[in-house]
Amino acid sequence: MSQLEKAYQTMRNTGAGSIAVGIIILVTGVTVGIISIVNGALLLKHKSDIEF
């Protein structure tokens, strides 16, 4: 294998890995955002039940 082929394969693998990590981060971010919105809505809905 020539140096250019090795560099090409390394770039291809790194690019594929970066895309995979990006998708995982995107899904995690959306999931955490949805959970935060739901929890905030539940807190607002039940704020009248809180007594100090």
Beta strands, then each sheet from edge to edge (+ up, - down):
end
